Amino acid sequence: MNRIRRLSDEVLERHPGIFGCGFARNKEILDGVAVVRSKELKNEITGYITRRLVRDVRALAGEVLEAHPGIFGCDLEENVKALNSVADVRPEKLGDEIAGYITGKLERERDKRTVEPKAAEEPEGEPQEQTAKKPPQEADRLILQSSYWPDPLTGP
């Protein structure tokens, strides 16, 4: 295991749940919890922590999108509500990061589709009926947790 990974893991273990998915914010947090004299080393540790947490959020977001396709849109507040309706996310900060990632991903997909606007053509024949989406049942709820985002109520 290399030095950057070992140091990053040690910081994450000692200070669980305080880091997020933003490099600049994580760098400020690292300044507050550790003394790293080298700017290069500090940036490498911060980058490793950020990449690790982003990877975790992407995996959990993919799990949610796979289990409940079609209930998320491009509005962050609506996505937070939708996420809370289909999954128990602990801690709340993790849920905000997942909802933000889902929102950004769907906005990018929408932007790719709208680059070349096409005239809406109505298919010939009978109009197709759209089926209403049923709300998820309690048994369908996901429990999203991560070892890097511990629940403040239950601990690491």
LINMOJO-V389870 format. One record per residue. N is the residue number from 1. OMEGA is omega in whole degrees, -180 to 180 (999 if undefined). D_CENTER is the distance of its C-alpha to the mean C-alpha in Angstrom with 2 decimals. Layout:
BEGIN
((N	OMEGA	D_CENTER) (N	OMEGA	D_CENTER))
END
This chain:
BEGIN
((1	-176	26.63) (2	-173	26.74) (3	-178	27.02) (4	-179	23.69) (5	-180	21.76) (6	180	24.12) (7	179	23.86) (8	178	20.06) (9	179	20.00) (10	178	22.71) (11	179	20.94) (12	179	17.76) (13	-178	20.23) (14	-176	22.30) (15	-177	19.66) (16	173	16.74) (17	-179	13.98) (18	-180	15.14) (19	180	13.15) (20	-176	9.89) (21	-180	8.38) (22	-176	11.60) (23	-176	14.71) (24	179	17.30) (25	179	16.13) (26	178	15.78) (27	177	19.25) (28	180	20.66) (29	179	19.42) (30	177	20.92) (31	-178	24.11) (32	-174	24.34) (33	-178	23.97) (34	175	25.75) (35	178	28.69) (36	-173	28.09) (37	-177	31.08) (38	179	30.15) (39	-180	27.91) (40	179	27.14) (41	179	26.23) (42	179	24.04) (43	179	22.14) (44	178	21.85) (45	180	20.58) (46	179	18.03) (47	179	16.91) (48	179	16.71) (49	-178	14.67) (50	179	12.16) (51	-179	12.08) (52	-179	11.82) (53	177	8.80) (54	178	6.99) (55	179	8.55) (56	180	7.50) (57	179	3.68) (58	-179	5.34) (59	180	7.87) (60	178	6.64) (61	178	5.38) (62	178	8.74) (63	180	10.46) (64	-179	9.91) (65	179	10.98) (66	-177	13.80) (67	-176	15.00) (68	-179	15.03) (69	173	15.60) (70	-179	16.92) (71	-179	15.83) (72	179	13.12) (73	-176	14.41) (74	179	14.14) (75	-175	14.47) (76	-178	11.73) (77	178	13.99) (78	179	14.78) (79	176	11.27) (80	178	10.86) (81	-180	14.28) (82	179	13.66) (83	179	10.76) (84	179	13.22) (85	-176	15.97) (86	-176	14.74) (87	171	13.00) (88	-176	13.86) (89	179	10.95) (90	-5	12.42) (91	-177	12.32) (92	180	11.49) (93	178	9.69) (94	178	6.92) (95	178	7.03) (96	179	7.19) (97	180	4.21) (98	180	2.48) (99	178	5.83) (100	179	6.10) (101	180	4.47) (102	180	6.59) (103	180	9.24) (104	-180	9.66) (105	-180	9.98) (106	176	12.41) (107	178	14.22) (108	178	14.89) (109	179	16.18) (110	-180	18.28) (111	178	19.65) (112	-179	20.70) (113	-175	22.54) (114	178	24.25) (115	178	25.58) (116	-179	28.78) (117	179	29.56) (118	177	31.85) (119	-179	34.32) (120	178	33.32) (121	179	35.82) (122	179	36.66) (123	179	37.35) (124	-179	40.90) (125	-177	41.86) (126	175	40.58) (127	-178	37.34) (128	180	34.71) (129	177	33.46) (130	180	29.76) (131	179	28.64) (132	179	26.86) (133	179	23.54) (134	179	24.17) (135	-179	21.95) (136	178	20.39) (137	-179	22.71) (138	-179	22.14) (139	-179	22.53) (140	-175	19.64) (141	177	17.07) (142	172	14.42) (143	-175	14.06) (144	177	10.71) (145	-180	11.51) (146	180	11.28) (147	180	14.29) (148	-180	12.70) (149	-174	11.43) (150	177	14.72) (151	-179	15.78) (152	-179	18.23) (153	-177	20.57) (154	180	21.09) (155	-177	20.51) (156	999	19.26))
END
